[in-house]
Amino acid sequence: MKNPVPLPRIGMRVIKTAVAVMVSYALFLPFGLTYREELGGVLGQMGPLYACIACIICTQSTLGQTFQQGISRLIGVIVGGALGTATLLLGTALENLWVKTLVLGAVCVAGVWICLLIKRPTACGMACILPCVILITGLTGATRYYYAAARIIETIVGLLIALGINAALPDHRPEGQRGECDMKVEVDNTTKKLCVIGDPVEHSKSPLIQNTMIRELGLDYLYLCQPVPRGKCKEWLDCAKFAGYAGFNATMPHKEELVPLMDELDADAALIGAVNTVCIRDGKAWGYNTDGEGFLRSLADEGIDPAGKHVLVLGAGGAAKAVCLKLAQAGAEVTVCNRTVDKAQAICDHDPAHLYPAGFDTATLYNKAQSCDVLVNCTSLGMAGTKGQFEDFSFLNGLKPGVPVVDLIYAPAETELLRRARQKGHKTVNGFGLLVNQAVLSLEHFTGTEINAAAMKKVLSGLL
Ligand code: ATR
């Protein structure tokens, strides 16, 4: 026997859309708002139809995309409403159907042109539909204004409902696809170029993070991944300037090599002796370091203030240096424990009054853990894809109750160190906050736009 035709699956996308449409319809009913001419004015033109349309379109996407869709629809409604009502100026000329035909074409061209000019292609539909409805249905006089105002109100209501539904119900996409379709960035000839350089760099999460933020914020930038061999920063910088890059991030092993190549260096890059963000403005290279400030902000996000505290830092690599110097600057006393004590000593030499080097043996770690108020792991021990792991976690037994344990590692989300610390009742913080905060600071430098890091954290938490 032949298999019966399979029924389409009723997934979360369908459920969300149905709920959104029902809510947007039901919301108008208690007010008797169902297009009743006798109500007059804007109210007489008001009904749930466009709220339903807005909900249907918006709930087809994720929460972040919903917002962008909604804004685009609103822009389309405003552009279309303005164009439609502007046809009032033609007065009785519109009574000639051939004139009306030409006007219809002209307002559609104008609507599409305006929306593309302001880089809102998804606004084109409403920008054309509205003048068409106004002209074809023969709405006259002030009713056209009421009609446009009603559409704007309905669209806002629809957008708010769609946002609520998308926030309340789970993401409709399968786990593995979350983030993938968020990576679509519109590119045209004016799009400004950004990238991350490194050797190797293919593993970098920066393109995913930055392109997601760029799309969320509606910025006209594109962020690429650019391998640059060790020792070739000078050549790359010349290329980037010539190719018109707006800036780039740098990861291993370029952060130190970039320092003397900068035309201008910010205070943190000079303090840490490393550049992770380069902005190219008028042919000049401006070097920044956002790692240290990103770390302090990630502590602040968790309610941890290092001022006057004793912080135990494990590790003395590049990341540890940024963390230690900014902690000292923020008023903390920092003990730096490292397997290679000379490297800990080298960091502490920058600020001997606040930074103290120590070894990495079990007894030293236990001893230093006893007197610390915050513990920060800056070693690569426990990181996914590396073999290294702490040989002995007994130093955790030395910690006072309530001491937060921070790990700069974000993959895995919970390292063995954090797992054991959590089981002992300590507050634990992974490296996700640092990752997002340093990226947000970089994008702020690149674009000059102030960015809400908490909102970006929410958007990115599903991706990384
Ligand atoms: P990053 O730039 O991320 O800081 P890094 O400069 O390679 O990376 O630093 C890695 C840190 O992890 C160093 O402090 C390193 O100790 P050494 O300076 O002695 O190499 C530390 N680390 C790596 N593997 C380790 C291990 N098996 N035991 C102890 N520390 C280790």
Boltz pocket constraint, residues with backbone or C-beta under 6 A from the ligand:
constraints:
  - pocket:
      binder: B
      contacts: [[A, 314], [A, 315], [A, 316], [A, 317], [A, 318], [A, 319], [A, 320], [A, 338], [A, 339], [A, 340], [A, 343], [A, 360], [A, 378], [A, 379], [A, 380], [A, 381], [A, 388], [A, 389]]
      max_distance: 6.0
